[in-house]
Amino acid sequence: MKIVIAGAGEVGRHLAKMLSKENQDITLLDRDQKRLDVIDSNYNLMTWNGSSYSFQSLKDVAISDADLFIAVTPYETDNILSCSIAKKLGAAKTVARIDNSEFIIQKNSRILKELGVDFMIYPENLAANEIAKCLSHNWARYWGELHDGNLLLIGVKVYGNSLLLNTKIKDLPVTTHDFHIAAIKRHNETIIPNGNDEILSDDIVYFITTPPYIEKVRELCAKTRRLIHDVIILGGSRIARRFARLYHDKFHIKILDNDMEKCEKMATELPPDCEIVYGDGRDIEVLRENSIYRYDAFMALTGSSETNILACMTAKEFGVPKTVADVENLQFMDLAENMNIGTTINKKLLASSHIYKILIDSDQSNSRFLTLADADVAEILVQEGAKITKKPVSQLKLPFGMTLAALIRNDNVSLISGDTRINPGDYVVVFSLQGTLEKIEKWFN
Amino acid sequence: MRPLRIKLPRLAHKKFINLLMLARVEGWLLMIESLFMLIPCIIALVYEPESSIPFFIVAGITGGIGALMTMIRPKSKEMGRREAILLTGLTWVVLSLFGMLPFIVYGTHLSVTDAFFETMSGFTTTGATVLYSFADVPKSILLWRCLIQWFGGLGILLFTLAVVPMLNSSGGLLLFNAEVTGITHDKLRPRVSATAKGLWLVYIVLTVILVVLLSFSDMDFFNALCYGMSTMSTGGFSTSEAGISQYNTIYVKSVMVVFMFLGGVNLSLIYNAISGKVMNIFRNTVFKAYVGFVVIGYLLITADVIIEGLNETIEDVTISPLFQTVSMLSSTGISAPGFKSWGPLSLVVILTLMFVGACAGSTSGGAKIDRFIVLFKFIKNEFYKIMHPSAVTTVILNGRGTNPAVIRKTLAFLFLYILVIIIGGTVISLFGIPLGDSLFCSLQAVSNMGMATDTTGINGDYSLMPTFVKWLLSFLMLVGRLEIFTVILVFTPGFWRH
């Protein structure tokens, strides 16, 4: 696919790198040559120095052949204008990054669509929704929904008195096939397990399951469900404000910020049931004054990843059960996860995976892949006469490092067990280590 | 959905150099080389069937070793900057080592040194030769010489990038940057393999046109093919002692002038022109300067011919000086007959032209016009700044401002370029070759020219050079072809340190 990305900011660069690795034709457009230089000499893509809403620049990057135009410059008006021009010049699909909730209201988005903006991404909104989801499923480390929530990928850190520990997977005290253990993350290693692997304490186990069995998975992991109501937020950032607007009736929200002007602005603009407090949240005295130990969740959403990570660790010391940190430096993410900060949020990753989804949906090819760091989740269409259709799953000699997770037949999602027989025309969700997909694809063609 | 991050500790386990991956890519390259070897095999079957068997054996050995090496399954397919630089230099050496086998198995009078020199000279499109007699050289070998020039002309790795999908990645891009000449590297298309395919397509089309045009003259098809590849790659190997002078018609010379000229133009510019952006050519500063150099060189040499009173025919003031100018500037090194009798002015002009070279991104050698434009504009700015200390100036190339880092790199390059030529020449002179000739040889090798003097060989060749000098010259050719940094960097201690 030919993709033109306008704006070599953090989201733009991340997308460009990621999509270039996925063998797409990427052209990155920016007005600042300096931002392009490094990426141009290191990545397999083309860069072009020019404005995203200049007719000449758009023609220079051959916009008329582009399958997708993504405008992710810092200014939403620029993005909308560029998308509009790009669409008129022949781009098949356009995506604009916005930071105004008005635009995503159904009837307004129709007007924007007429202007030529097909999709919009609103990273702060994505982040706010993501945080809310984490808070409601707070026993899980990772919560992913595929197929409109009909298929779930749940990551849980297991320890304590979980029934799963120290037994081989084939000997687990379960009789039904309500879930699959798709992957295990142990220290820094990812394992795609087979029946003989064991689950140890402090592993993060990734389950694939369907909604009716969520509770069963939770019980197996010996996790208790905690209802989160009181939430304290450090930093009145855009994510924090968006979260407060969206969820003020679901949670009791207190926002701490050390900028008086910002506090006053928030106090006027945000719904009145949100508490705004002026004070430096890095100061333990301030936290104590606000009786932090009483809160169910602590979220550090300032612009500084370092502050957020450290603040969350402080909150853990105070005994806050759930912490969320906004970590914008990708390098810090693993570090933060290893330090037991419950959930890390990254706007860049959220925005790029959202765009990736748009891309997958508009791609007409048979296999749809969702590459997620080192593990791949692929949804593969089974071809007529494929090897995998010959026998029931348990009799196939499938390669190591993969799990056949679920089957989508006529839009019905079901899990795959040993005696499932796969038919041509089904979609199969496969979980595998990165780099083994080519091998796996052979089974489906 | 939030992206799932299950991260393998990639950085911690990364090997210092991913040698297995390098070996695997080398395997691919050897297989490609063995395919190229099959072309002279076929020619041999047609012209001299009895000599084709050893050639097939060599091709088989090369392909077999290559195939074995591609069996290697490296743990990680990643290639970083260090691997890319090492691979680029290594490839040219390894392919030359295998490429010299045909010269050795044929029982020509070539030693290993001579065969390696000849091959490296071919791949780097230098065109310096150690063959002083062509009488007993089979046609397949003559074709092989021209073929390796043609292969090396645009770039061995560039060809690989076009055909091996595995390299269509960031690692491949680093290879592209390390091999393609010039200060900055134009990409035609977003994917590096598409860029490589585009460039090779232009190159192949131009070569085919040239071969067809040449075969309309009194050349037979075999010679047209050889000269076609040799001219297009601006290499300069010929198929006989007499060289081009036996086809001394205005038609042949004119065709060759045009294609040598095109060989010196940035290929991506030609690609753009073909795909409809013709005006780009006339807006291109470098192209304009290239034309300027040709015109001035031609006028000066013609003036010298007239001063010396050598203008006997109309050809002596028209096509011959033009042929000579373009041949020198594009680093082809095929010389117009009788140029040796021209005066000292011509010699100075010729030396200048071969030092400057043609446009970056072309198949030619030399320091490249782009860099001299940057240098002169920069110097002009510096003079201006002495009078107007607070003036802000930039160097504008092709309508775009040049980054100060690019200017620094250009200055460092030109300094290093001159240094390499001088050091090379000085070392050669230690072997009893007159200093003037030594420096000339060194300049020839670094700028991939391949003309010789009387002290170096019998018949415009390098056969009389001492063994060590031949190896040194081979090295200098590689240094010149890969534009200094890529090769020299491997010999710096910093490259091998963590």
Interface residues (C-beta under 8 A of the other chain):
Chain A: K2 S20 K21 N23 D25 I26 T27 Q33 K34 D37 D40 S41 N42 Y43 N44 L45 M46 N49 E130 Y142 W143 G144 E145 L146 L153 G155 A183 K185 N188 E189 T190 Y206 M333 D334 E337 I345 L349 L350 S352 S353 K357 L372 A373 D374 A375 V377 Q434 G435
Chain B: M1 R2 P3 L4 R5 I6 K7 L8 P9 A12 K77 N168 S169 S170 G172 L173 L174 N177 K187 R189 P190 R191 V192 A194 R400 N403
